[in-house]
């Protein structure tokens, strides 16, 4: 099949490769048939919940390909490491190196660490942090 250029075309490809109709695809990922129709026609873009449902139901689909139309980089390049994934120039180097996540032994809770971001250097303040979990749920925090 030719290289799809839009997310709608990549979703069509998933539907075709799995021998589904748009209607059965909608049922599999728990969305309304009209949502699929609107996405496939290009009227709407898929939501985060839509993408997460696709990834949950079709684990062999590469998320990077679905979102960008390109294959993911080699797994060793995108695997998580113990080093911070954000450019260290944004952080106070001594704070990042010395901090670890201490556990409160009595309560079995993780104690929050002070933010190492030097907002004066960045000229920006954090407004919201969103954590996405592997089960499709998320939590949002506002400082």
N, CA, C and O atoms as a GROMACS GRO file, in nm:
protein
  572
    1UNK      N    1   0.085  -0.119   0.000
    1UNK     CA    2   0.000   0.000   0.000
    1UNK      C    3   0.089   0.124   0.000
    1UNK      O    4   0.198   0.123   0.056
    2UNK      N    5   0.040   0.229  -0.063
    2UNK     CA    6   0.121   0.351  -0.069
    2UNK      C    7   0.136   0.413   0.070
    2UNK      O    8   0.059   0.383   0.161
    3UNK      N    9   0.236   0.498   0.084
    3UNK     CA   10   0.267   0.558   0.213
    3UNK      C   11   0.161   0.660   0.250
    3UNK      O   12   0.151   0.764   0.185
    4UNK      N   13   0.080   0.633   0.354
    4UNK     CA   14  -0.027   0.727   0.390
    4UNK      C   15   0.031   0.859   0.440
    4UNK      O   16   0.135   0.862   0.506
    5UNK      N   17  -0.038   0.968   0.409
    5UNK     CA   18   0.011   1.098   0.450
    5UNK      C   19  -0.073   1.158   0.562
    5UNK      O   20  -0.031   1.255   0.625
    6UNK      N   21  -0.192   1.105   0.586
    6UNK     CA   22  -0.274   1.159   0.694
    6UNK      C   23  -0.311   1.049   0.791
    6UNK      O   24  -0.310   0.930   0.757
    7UNK      N   25  -0.344   1.090   0.912
    7UNK     CA   26  -0.382   0.992   1.013
    7UNK      C   27  -0.508   0.917   0.971
    7UNK      O   28  -0.524   0.800   1.004
    8UNK      N   29  -0.598   0.983   0.899
    8UNK     CA   30  -0.720   0.917   0.850
    8UNK      C   31  -0.683   0.802   0.757
    8UNK      O   32  -0.743   0.695   0.763
    9UNK      N   33  -0.585   0.824   0.670
    9UNK     CA   34  -0.542   0.718   0.578
    9UNK      C   35  -0.477   0.603   0.653
    9UNK      O   36  -0.493   0.487   0.616
   10UNK      N   37  -0.403   0.635   0.759
   10UNK     CA   38  -0.340   0.529   0.838
   10UNK      C   39  -0.446   0.449   0.914
   10UNK      O   40  -0.431   0.328   0.931
   11UNK      N   41  -0.550   0.515   0.960
   11UNK     CA   42  -0.660   0.443   1.027
   11UNK      C   43  -0.731   0.353   0.926
   11UNK      O   44  -0.767   0.240   0.958
   12UNK      N   45  -0.752   0.404   0.804
   12UNK     CA   46  -0.812   0.320   0.698
   12UNK      C   47  -0.726   0.197   0.674
   12UNK      O   48  -0.779   0.087   0.654
   13UNK      N   49  -0.596   0.214   0.676
   13UNK     CA   50  -0.505   0.102   0.655
   13UNK      C   51  -0.518  -0.002   0.766
   13UNK      O   52  -0.516  -0.122   0.739
   14UNK      N   53  -0.532   0.042   0.890
   14UNK     CA   54  -0.552  -0.050   1.003
   14UNK      C   55  -0.682  -0.128   0.982
   14UNK      O   56  -0.686  -0.250   1.002
   15UNK      N   57  -0.787  -0.057   0.943
   15UNK     CA   58  -0.917  -0.121   0.920
   15UNK      C   59  -0.905  -0.227   0.811
   15UNK      O   60  -0.953  -0.339   0.827
   16UNK      N   61  -0.840  -0.192   0.700
   16UNK     CA   62  -0.827  -0.285   0.588
   16UNK      C   63  -0.740  -0.406   0.623
   16UNK      O   64  -0.776  -0.519   0.592
   17UNK      N   65  -0.627  -0.382   0.689
   17UNK     CA   66  -0.536  -0.492   0.724
   17UNK      C   67  -0.598  -0.590   0.822
   17UNK      O   68  -0.558  -0.707   0.827
   18UNK      N   69  -0.696  -0.545   0.899
   18UNK     CA   70  -0.762  -0.632   0.996
   18UNK      C   71  -0.896  -0.683   0.945
   18UNK      O   72  -0.976  -0.738   1.021
   19UNK      N   73  -0.922  -0.664   0.814
   19UNK     CA   74  -1.046  -0.709   0.750
   19UNK      C   75  -1.170  -0.666   0.828
   19UNK      O   76  -1.258  -0.747   0.857
   20UNK      N   77  -1.175  -0.538   0.860
   20UNK     CA   78  -1.288  -0.483   0.935
   20UNK      C   79  -1.363  -0.383   0.849
   20UNK      O   80  -1.312  -0.334   0.748
   21UNK      N   81  -1.484  -0.354   0.890
   21UNK     CA   82  -1.556  -0.241   0.832
   21UNK      C   83  -1.538  -0.124   0.929
   21UNK      O   84  -1.496  -0.144   1.042
   22UNK      N   85  -1.571  -0.006   0.885
   22UNK     CA   86  -1.562   0.110   0.975
   22UNK      C   87  -1.650   0.088   1.098
   22UNK      O   88  -1.614   0.127   1.209
   23UNK      N   89  -1.765   0.025   1.077
   23UNK     CA   90  -1.858  -0.001   1.186
   23UNK      C   91  -1.801  -0.099   1.289
   23UNK      O   92  -1.810  -0.076   1.409
   24UNK      N   93  -1.742  -0.209   1.241
   24UNK     CA   94  -1.685  -0.307   1.335
   24UNK      C   95  -1.561  -0.250   1.404
   24UNK      O   96  -1.534  -0.282   1.520
   25UNK      N   97  -1.486  -0.167   1.332
   25UNK     CA   98  -1.370  -0.100   1.393
   25UNK      C   99  -1.416  -0.010   1.507
   25UNK      O  100  -1.356  -0.008   1.614
   26UNK      N  101  -1.524   0.065   1.483
   26UNK     CA  102  -1.579   0.154   1.586
   26UNK      C  103  -1.620   0.074   1.710
   26UNK      O  104  -1.593   0.116   1.822
   27UNK      N  105  -1.685  -0.039   1.689
   27UNK     CA  106  -1.725  -0.124   1.801
   27UNK      C  107  -1.604  -0.175   1.878
   27UNK      O  108  -1.603  -0.174   2.001
   28UNK      N  109  -1.500  -0.218   1.806
   28UNK     CA  110  -1.380  -0.272   1.870
   28UNK      C  111  -1.312  -0.170   1.960
   28UNK      O  112  -1.263  -0.204   2.067
   29UNK      N  113  -1.309  -0.045   1.916
   29UNK     CA  114  -1.238   0.057   1.996
   29UNK      C  115  -1.334   0.142   2.080
   29UNK      O  116  -1.295   0.243   2.138
   30UNK      N  117  -1.460   0.100   2.087
   30UNK     CA  118  -1.560   0.164   2.173
   30UNK      C  119  -1.582   0.312   2.143
   30UNK      O  120  -1.581   0.396   2.233
   31UNK      N  121  -1.603   0.342   2.014
   31UNK     CA  122  -1.641   0.478   1.976
   31UNK      C  123  -1.763   0.469   1.884
   31UNK      O  124  -1.791   0.363   1.828
   32UNK      N  125  -1.832   0.576   1.869
   32UNK     CA  126  -1.950   0.579   1.784
   32UNK      C  127  -1.912   0.569   1.636
   32UNK      O  128  -1.805   0.613   1.596
   33UNK      N  129  -2.000   0.512   1.558
   33UNK     CA  130  -1.976   0.497   1.414
   33UNK      C  131  -1.959   0.633   1.347
   33UNK      O  132  -1.881   0.648   1.253
   34UNK      N  133  -2.034   0.731   1.396
   34UNK     CA  134  -2.023   0.865   1.335
   34UNK      C  135  -1.884   0.923   1.359
   34UNK      O  136  -1.832   0.996   1.274
   35UNK      N  137  -1.823   0.892   1.473
   35UNK     CA  138  -1.687   0.941   1.500
   35UNK      C  139  -1.589   0.888   1.396
   35UNK      O  140  -1.504   0.962   1.346
   36UNK      N  141  -1.601   0.759   1.366
   36UNK     CA  142  -1.513   0.698   1.265
   36UNK      C  143  -1.536   0.764   1.130
   36UNK      O  144  -1.441   0.798   1.059
   37UNK      N  145  -1.661   0.782   1.094
   37UNK     CA  146  -1.696   0.844   0.967
   37UNK      C  147  -1.636   0.984   0.956
   37UNK      O  148  -1.581   1.020   0.852
   38UNK      N  149  -1.646   1.062   1.061
   38UNK     CA  150  -1.596   1.200   1.060
   38UNK      C  151  -1.443   1.202   1.050
   38UNK      O  152  -1.387   1.288   0.984
   39UNK      N  153  -1.377   1.107   1.116
   39UNK     CA  154  -1.230   1.101   1.111
   39UNK      C  155  -1.185   1.055   0.973
   39UNK      O  156  -1.094   1.114   0.915
   40UNK      N  157  -1.249   0.950   0.920
   40UNK     CA  158  -1.209   0.898   0.790
   40UNK      C  159  -1.235   0.997   0.677
   40UNK      O  160  -1.163   0.997   0.577
   41UNK      N  161  -1.336   1.081   0.693
   41UNK     CA  162  -1.364   1.181   0.589
   41UNK      C  163  -1.273   1.304   0.601
   41UNK      O  164  -1.269   1.388   0.512
   42UNK      N  165  -1.200   1.314   0.713
   42UNK     CA  166  -1.112   1.428   0.735
   42UNK      C  167  -1.181   1.544   0.804
   42UNK      O  168  -1.118   1.648   0.827
   43UNK      N  169  -1.308   1.528   0.837
   43UNK     CA  170  -1.381   1.636   0.904
   43UNK      C  171  -1.326   1.663   1.043
   43UNK      O  172  -1.309   1.779   1.083
   44UNK      N  173  -1.296   1.555   1.118
   44UNK     CA  174  -1.242   1.566   1.253
   44UNK      C  175  -1.109   1.495   1.264
   44UNK      O  176  -1.079   1.404   1.186
   45UNK      N  177  -1.030   1.536   1.359
   45UNK     CA  178  -0.906   1.467   1.394
   45UNK      C  179  -0.937   1.375   1.513
   45UNK      O  180  -1.023   1.407   1.595
   46UNK      N  181  -0.868   1.262   1.523
   46UNK     CA  182  -0.894   1.171   1.636
   46UNK      C  183  -0.847   1.232   1.767
   46UNK      O  184  -0.746   1.304   1.772
   47UNK      N  185  -0.921   1.204   1.874
   47UNK     CA  186  -0.885   1.252   2.006
   47UNK      C  187  -0.779   1.161   2.068
   47UNK      O  188  -0.748   1.055   2.014
   48UNK      N  189  -0.724   1.204   2.179
   48UNK     CA  190  -0.627   1.121   2.252
   48UNK      C  191  -0.692   0.991   2.295
   48UNK      O  192  -0.631   0.885   2.285
   49UNK      N  193  -0.816   0.997   2.345
   49UNK     CA  194  -0.887   0.875   2.385
   49UNK      C  195  -0.903   0.780   2.267
   49UNK      O  196  -0.887   0.659   2.283
   50UNK      N  197  -0.933   0.832   2.151
   50UNK     CA  198  -0.946   0.752   2.031
   50UNK      C  199  -0.815   0.679   2.003
   50UNK      O  200  -0.814   0.557   1.983
   51UNK      N  201  -0.704   0.753   2.002
   51UNK     CA  202  -0.572   0.695   1.975
   51UNK      C  203  -0.539   0.589   2.080
   51UNK      O  204  -0.489   0.481   2.045
   52UNK      N  205  -0.565   0.618   2.207
   52UNK     CA  206  -0.536   0.521   2.313
   52UNK      C  207  -0.619   0.394   2.296
   52UNK      O  208  -0.571   0.284   2.321
   53UNK      N  209  -0.745   0.410   2.255
   53UNK     CA  210  -0.830   0.292   2.232
   53UNK      C  211  -0.777   0.208   2.115
   53UNK      O  212  -0.781   0.085   2.121
   54UNK      N  213  -0.730   0.274   2.010
   54UNK     CA  214  -0.671   0.201   1.897
   54UNK      C  215  -0.549   0.123   1.945
   54UNK      O  216  -0.534   0.006   1.912
   55UNK      N  217  -0.461   0.189   2.021
   55UNK     CA  218  -0.339   0.124   2.068
   55UNK      C  219  -0.370   0.008   2.162
   55UNK      O  220  -0.299  -0.093   2.162
   56UNK      N  221  -0.474   0.022   2.240
   56UNK     CA  222  -0.514  -0.084   2.334
   56UNK      C  223  -0.568  -0.205   2.258
   56UNK      O  224  -0.536  -0.318   2.292
   57UNK      N  225  -0.650  -0.182   2.158
   57UNK     CA  226  -0.714  -0.290   2.082
   57UNK      C  227  -0.622  -0.350   1.976
   57UNK      O  228  -0.636  -0.467   1.940
   58UNK      N  229  -0.528  -0.271   1.926
   58UNK     CA  230  -0.437  -0.316   1.822
   58UNK      C  231  -0.292  -0.292   1.867
   58UNK      O  232  -0.227  -0.200   1.818
   59UNK      N  233  -0.243  -0.373   1.960
   59UNK     CA  234  -0.110  -0.348   2.018
   59UNK      C  235   0.005  -0.360   1.917
   59UNK      O  236   0.115  -0.311   1.943
   60UNK      N  237  -0.019  -0.424   1.803
   60UNK     CA  238   0.086  -0.437   1.703
   60UNK      C  239   0.103  -0.309   1.620
   60UNK      O  240   0.199  -0.298   1.544
   61UNK      N  241   0.012  -0.214   1.633
   61UNK     CA  242   0.022  -0.088   1.560
   61UNK      C  243   0.126   0.000   1.629
   61UNK      O  244   0.122   0.018   1.751
   62UNK      N  245   0.217   0.052   1.552
   62UNK     CA  246   0.323   0.139   1.603
   62UNK      C  247   0.265   0.280   1.625
   62UNK      O  248   0.221   0.345   1.530
   63UNK      N  249   0.266   0.326   1.749
   63UNK     CA  250   0.211   0.458   1.782
   63UNK      C  251   0.278   0.569   1.702
   63UNK      O  252   0.210   0.659   1.653
   64UNK      N  253   0.409   0.562   1.688
   64UNK     CA  254   0.481   0.666   1.614
   64UNK      C  255   0.434   0.668   1.469
   64UNK      O  256   0.415   0.776   1.411
   65UNK      N  257   0.414   0.550   1.410
   65UNK     CA  258   0.365   0.544   1.272
   65UNK      C  259   0.223   0.600   1.264
   65UNK      O  260   0.192   0.677   1.173
   66UNK      N  261   0.136   0.562   1.359
   66UNK     CA  262  -0.001   0.610   1.357
   66UNK      C  263  -0.006   0.762   1.365
   66UNK      O  264  -0.084   0.826   1.293
   67UNK      N  265   0.075   0.820   1.450
   67UNK     CA  266   0.073   0.965   1.468
   67UNK      C  267   0.145   1.041   1.357
   67UNK      O  268   0.100   1.148   1.316
   68UNK      N  269   0.257   0.988   1.308
   68UNK     CA  270   0.343   1.063   1.216
   68UNK      C  271   0.359   1.002   1.078
   68UNK      O  272   0.410   1.068   0.987
   69UNK      N  273   0.318   0.878   1.060
   69UNK     CA  274   0.335   0.812   0.932
   69UNK      C  275   0.474   0.758   0.908
   69UNK      O  276   0.507   0.720   0.796
   70UNK      N  277   0.555   0.756   1.013
   70UNK     CA  278   0.692   0.706   1.001
   70UNK      C  279   0.715   0.595   1.103
   70UNK      O  280   0.646   0.588   1.205
   71UNK      N  281   0.809   0.509   1.074
   71UNK     CA  282   0.845   0.402   1.167
   71UNK      C  283   0.914   0.463   1.288
   71UNK      O  284   0.979   0.567   1.278
   72UNK      N  285   0.899   0.397   1.403
   72UNK     CA  286   0.967   0.443   1.525
   72UNK      C  287   1.116   0.424   1.509
   72UNK      O  288   1.162   0.340   1.431
   73UNK      N  289   1.191   0.503   1.582
   73UNK     CA  290   1.336   0.490   1.581
   73UNK      C  291   1.373   0.356   1.645
   73UNK      O  292   1.289   0.292   1.709
   74UNK      N  293   1.498   0.315   1.629
   74UNK     CA  294   1.544   0.190   1.688
   74UNK      C  295   1.513   0.189   1.836
   74UNK      O  296   1.530   0.291   1.904
   75UNK      N  297   1.470   0.076   1.887
   75UNK     CA  298   1.424   0.069   2.026
   75UNK      C  299   1.529   0.112   2.125
   75UNK      O  300   1.495   0.168   2.229
   76UNK      N  301   1.658   0.088   2.097
   76UNK     CA  302   1.760   0.131   2.193
   76UNK      C  303   1.770   0.283   2.201
   76UNK      O  304   1.816   0.337   2.301
   77UNK      N  305   1.727   0.353   2.095
   77UNK     CA  306   1.731   0.499   2.096
   77UNK      C  307   1.615   0.560   2.174
   77UNK      O  308   1.627   0.672   2.223
   78UNK      N  309   1.503   0.489   2.186
   78UNK     CA  310   1.388   0.548   2.253
   78UNK      C  311   1.359   0.485   2.389
   78UNK      O  312   1.264   0.525   2.457
   79UNK      N  313   1.440   0.387   2.430
   79UNK     CA  314   1.418   0.325   2.560
   79UNK      C  315   1.450   0.425   2.670
   79UNK      O  316   1.539   0.509   2.656
   80UNK      N  317   1.377   0.414   2.778
   80UNK     CA  318   1.398   0.502   2.892
   80UNK      C  319   1.529   0.465   2.961
   80UNK      O  320   1.564   0.347   2.971
   81UNK      N  321   1.600   0.565   3.009
   81UNK     CA  322   1.723   0.542   3.083
   81UNK      C  323   1.711   0.612   3.217
   81UNK      O  324   1.613   0.682   3.242
   82UNK      N  325   1.810   0.592   3.302
   82UNK     CA  326   1.805   0.658   3.432
   82UNK      C  327   1.839   0.806   3.421
   82UNK      O  328   1.812   0.882   3.513
   83UNK      N  329   1.899   0.848   3.309
   83UNK     CA  330   1.933   0.988   3.290
   83UNK      C  331   1.807   1.068   3.259
   83UNK      O  332   1.714   1.014   3.200
   84UNK      N  333   1.804   1.195   3.298
   84UNK     CA  334   1.687   1.277   3.265
   84UNK      C  335   1.671   1.286   3.114
   84UNK      O  336   1.769   1.295   3.041
   85UNK      N  337   1.546   1.284   3.067
   85UNK     CA  338   1.522   1.290   2.923
   85UNK      C  339   1.510   1.433   2.874
   85UNK      O  340   1.504   1.455   2.753
   86UNK      N  341   1.505   1.528   2.963
   86UNK     CA  342   1.498   1.668   2.925
   86UNK      C  343   1.639   1.724   2.927
   86UNK      O  344   1.719   1.687   3.013
   87UNK      N  345   1.670   1.809   2.837
   87UNK     CA  346   1.801   1.870   2.827
   87UNK      C  347   1.844   1.923   2.964
   87UNK      O  348   1.774   2.005   3.023
   88UNK      N  349   1.959   1.878   3.013
   88UNK     CA  350   2.005   1.915   3.146
   88UNK      C  351   2.035   2.063   3.161
   88UNK      O  352   2.043   2.113   3.273
   89UNK      N  353   2.052   2.136   3.050
   89UNK     CA  354   2.080   2.278   3.062
   89UNK      C  355   1.962   2.352   3.124
   89UNK      O  356   1.978   2.465   3.172
   90UNK      N  357   1.844   2.291   3.125
   90UNK     CA  358   1.727   2.354   3.185
   90UNK      C  359   1.723   2.336   3.337
   90UNK      O  360   1.642   2.400   3.405
   91UNK      N  361   1.809   2.251   3.389
   91UNK     CA  362   1.805   2.216   3.530
   91UNK      C  363   1.933   2.257   3.601
   91UNK      O  364   2.038   2.271   3.539
   92UNK      N  365   1.921   2.276   3.729
   92UNK     CA  366   2.037   2.294   3.814
   92UNK      C  367   2.106   2.158   3.822
   92UNK      O  368   2.050   2.066   3.881
   93UNK      N  369   2.224   2.143   3.766
   93UNK     CA  370   2.291   2.014   3.754
   93UNK      C  371   2.308   1.944   3.889
   93UNK      O  372   2.285   1.823   3.898
   94UNK      N  373   2.347   2.017   3.993
   94UNK     CA  374   2.368   1.953   4.123
   94UNK      C  375   2.239   1.896   4.179
   94UNK      O  376   2.240   1.789   4.240
   95UNK      N  377   2.128   1.966   4.161
   95UNK     CA  378   2.000   1.920   4.213
   95UNK      C  379   1.958   1.791   4.143
   95UNK      O  380   1.913   1.698   4.209
   96UNK      N  381   1.971   1.786   4.011
   96UNK     CA  382   1.929   1.668   3.935
   96UNK      C  383   2.013   1.547   3.973
   96UNK      O  384   1.958   1.438   3.990
   97UNK      N  385   2.144   1.564   3.987
   97UNK     CA  386   2.232   1.452   4.018
   97UNK      C  387   2.209   1.399   4.159
   97UNK      O  388   2.216   1.278   4.180
   98UNK      N  389   2.182   1.485   4.255
   98UNK     CA  390   2.173   1.442   4.394
   98UNK      C  391   2.035   1.391   4.433
   98UNK      O  392   2.023   1.318   4.532
   99UNK      N  393   1.932   1.427   4.360
   99UNK     CA  394   1.797   1.390   4.402
   99UNK      C  395   1.765   1.246   4.369
   99UNK      O  396   1.805   1.193   4.266
  100UNK      N  397   1.693   1.186   4.458
  100UNK     CA  398   1.632   1.056   4.431
  100UNK      C  399   1.493   1.066   4.492
  100UNK      O  400   1.464   1.158   4.569
  101UNK      N  401   1.408   0.974   4.459
  101UNK     CA  402   1.272   0.979   4.509
  101UNK      C  403   1.268   0.906   4.642
  101UNK      O  404   1.267   0.783   4.645
  102UNK      N  405   1.264   0.980   4.754
  102UNK     CA  406   1.260   0.914   4.884
  102UNK      C  407   1.120   0.861   4.912
  102UNK      O  408   1.020   0.924   4.877
  103UNK      N  409   1.114   0.746   4.975
  103UNK     CA  410   0.986   0.688   5.013
  103UNK      C  411   0.965   0.709   5.162
  103UNK      O  412   1.056   0.689   5.242
  104UNK      N  413   0.848   0.750   5.196
  104UNK     CA  414   0.811   0.762   5.335
  104UNK      C  415   0.774   0.621   5.381
  104UNK      O  416   0.668   0.570   5.344
  105UNK      N  417   0.860   0.560   5.461
  105UNK     CA  418   0.844   0.419   5.498
  105UNK      C  419   0.714   0.391   5.573
  105UNK      O  420   0.652   0.287   5.551
  106UNK      N  421   0.672   0.483   5.662
  106UNK     CA  422   0.551   0.457   5.739
  106UNK      C  423   0.425   0.463   5.654
  106UNK      O  424   0.336   0.380   5.670
  107UNK      N  425   0.416   0.560   5.564
  107UNK     CA  426   0.295   0.579   5.486
  107UNK      C  427   0.301   0.509   5.351
  107UNK      O  428   0.199   0.497   5.283
  108UNK      N  429   0.419   0.463   5.310
  108UNK     CA  430   0.440   0.398   5.181
  108UNK      C  431   0.396   0.489   5.066
  108UNK      O  432   0.334   0.443   4.970
  109UNK      N  433   0.428   0.617   5.077
  109UNK     CA  434   0.396   0.714   4.974
  109UNK      C  435   0.524   0.777   4.923
  109UNK      O  436   0.623   0.786   4.995
  110UNK      N  437   0.521   0.822   4.801
  110UNK     CA  438   0.636   0.890   4.744
  110UNK      C  439   0.629   1.036   4.784
  110UNK      O  440   0.525   1.102   4.770
  111UNK      N  441   0.739   1.087   4.836
  111UNK     CA  442   0.747   1.227   4.877
  111UNK      C  443   0.783   1.311   4.755
  111UNK      O  444   0.882   1.283   4.689
  112UNK      N  445   0.704   1.414   4.724
  112UNK     CA  446   0.736   1.498   4.607
  112UNK      C  447   0.868   1.571   4.626
  112UNK      O  448   0.903   1.612   4.737
  113UNK      N  449   0.940   1.587   4.517
  113UNK     CA  450   1.067   1.659   4.519
  113UNK      C  451   1.044   1.803   4.479
  113UNK      O  452   0.951   1.834   4.405
  114UNK      N  453   1.129   1.893   4.528
  114UNK     CA  454   1.117   2.031   4.481
  114UNK      C  455   1.152   2.036   4.334
  114UNK      O  456   1.238   1.961   4.287
  115UNK      N  457   1.086   2.124   4.261
  115UNK     CA  458   1.108   2.134   4.116
  115UNK      C  459   1.248   2.186   4.087
  115UNK      O  460   1.285   2.292   4.136
  116UNK      N  461   1.326   2.111   4.006
  116UNK     CA  462   1.460   2.158   3.971
  116UNK      C  463   1.460   2.260   3.858
  116UNK      O  464   1.566   2.311   3.822
  117UNK      N  465   1.345   2.290   3.800
  117UNK     CA  466   1.340   2.382   3.686
  117UNK      C  467   1.367   2.524   3.736
  117UNK      O  468   1.302   2.572   3.829
  118UNK      N  469   1.461   2.589   3.673
  118UNK     CA  470   1.492   2.727   3.704
  118UNK      C  471   1.405   2.814   3.613
  118UNK      O  472   1.444   2.844   3.501
  119UNK      N  473   1.287   2.853   3.662
  119UNK     CA  474   1.192   2.925   3.577
  119UNK      C  475   1.242   3.062   3.537
  119UNK      O  476   1.198   3.116   3.436
  120UNK      N  477   1.333   3.122   3.614
  120UNK     CA  478   1.387   3.251   3.574
  120UNK      C  479   1.472   3.236   3.449
  120UNK      O  480   1.471   3.323   3.362
  121UNK      N  481   1.546   3.125   3.440
  121UNK     CA  482   1.628   3.099   3.320
  121UNK      C  483   1.538   3.079   3.199
  121UNK      O  484   1.567   3.129   3.090
  122UNK      N  485   1.429   3.006   3.219
  122UNK     CA  486   1.340   2.974   3.109
  122UNK      C  487   1.245   3.088   3.074
  122UNK      O  488   1.203   3.101   2.959
  123UNK      N  489   1.213   3.168   3.172
  123UNK     CA  490   1.113   3.272   3.150
  123UNK      C  491   0.973   3.214   3.139
  123UNK      O  492   0.883   3.278   3.087
  124UNK      N  493   0.956   3.092   3.188
  124UNK     CA  494   0.827   3.023   3.179
  124UNK      C  495   0.794   2.959   3.312
  124UNK      O  496   0.883   2.929   3.391
  125UNK      N  497   0.666   2.939   3.334
  125UNK     CA  498   0.620   2.868   3.453
  125UNK      C  499   0.536   2.749   3.410
  125UNK      O  500   0.467   2.756   3.309
  126UNK      N  501   0.542   2.641   3.484
  126UNK     CA  502   0.463   2.522   3.455
  126UNK      C  503   0.319   2.550   3.492
  126UNK      O  504   0.290   2.592   3.604
  127UNK      N  505   0.227   2.525   3.398
  127UNK     CA  506   0.086   2.545   3.425
  127UNK      C  507   0.015   2.415   3.458
  127UNK      O  508  -0.074   2.412   3.543
  128UNK      N  509   0.054   2.307   3.390
  128UNK     CA  510  -0.015   2.181   3.410
  128UNK      C  511   0.080   2.066   3.375
  128UNK      O  512   0.159   2.076   3.281
  129UNK      N  513   0.071   1.957   3.452
  129UNK     CA  514   0.146   1.835   3.424
  129UNK      C  515   0.044   1.724   3.405
  129UNK      O  516  -0.044   1.704   3.489
  130UNK      N  517   0.055   1.652   3.293
  130UNK     CA  518  -0.038   1.543   3.265
  130UNK      C  519   0.041   1.413   3.259
  130UNK      O  520   0.139   1.402   3.184
  131UNK      N  521  -0.001   1.314   3.337
  131UNK     CA  522   0.062   1.182   3.336
  131UNK      C  523  -0.030   1.086   3.263
  131UNK      O  524  -0.148   1.074   3.297
  132UNK      N  525   0.023   1.017   3.161
  132UNK     CA  526  -0.052   0.919   3.086
  132UNK      C  527  -0.008   0.780   3.130
  132UNK      O  528   0.112   0.751   3.129
  133UNK      N  529  -0.102   0.696   3.168
  133UNK     CA  530  -0.070   0.562   3.216
  133UNK      C  531  -0.097   0.458   3.109
  133UNK      O  532  -0.176   0.481   3.017
  134UNK      N  533  -0.031   0.344   3.120
  134UNK     CA  534  -0.041   0.240   3.019
  134UNK      C  535  -0.181   0.180   3.007
  134UNK      O  536  -0.212   0.119   2.904
  135UNK      N  537  -0.265   0.197   3.108
  135UNK     CA  538  -0.401   0.144   3.098
  135UNK      C  539  -0.497   0.242   3.031
  135UNK      O  540  -0.617   0.217   3.025
  136UNK      N  541  -0.444   0.352   2.979
  136UNK     CA  542  -0.526   0.449   2.909
  136UNK      C  543  -0.578   0.560   2.999
  136UNK      O  544  -0.639   0.655   2.950
  137UNK      N  545  -0.556   0.550   3.130
  137UNK     CA  546  -0.603   0.654   3.220
  137UNK      C  547  -0.498   0.764   3.228
  137UNK      O  548  -0.386   0.747   3.181
  138UNK      N  549  -0.534   0.877   3.290
  138UNK     CA  550  -0.441   0.986   3.306
  138UNK      C  551  -0.475   1.064   3.430
  138UNK      O  552  -0.586   1.055   3.483
  139UNK      N  553  -0.378   1.142   3.477
  139UNK     CA  554  -0.398   1.232   3.590
  139UNK      C  555  -0.340   1.367   3.550
  139UNK      O  556  -0.240   1.375   3.478
  140UNK      N  557  -0.404   1.472   3.597
  140UNK     CA  558  -0.360   1.606   3.564
  140UNK      C  559  -0.331   1.681   3.695
  140UNK      O  560  -0.409   1.674   3.790
  141UNK      N  561  -0.220   1.751   3.698
  141UNK     CA  562  -0.182   1.829   3.817
  141UNK      C  563  -0.155   1.973   3.776
  141UNK      O  564  -0.091   1.999   3.675
  142UNK      N  565  -0.206   2.065   3.856
  142UNK     CA  566  -0.180   2.206   3.834
  142UNK      C  567  -0.115   2.262   3.960
  142UNK      O  568  -0.172   2.253   4.068
  143UNK      N  569   0.006   2.321   3.946
  143UNK     CA  570   0.076   2.373   4.064
  143UNK      C  571   0.005   2.492   4.125
  143UNK      O  572   0.052   2.547   4.225
   0.00000   0.00000   0.00000
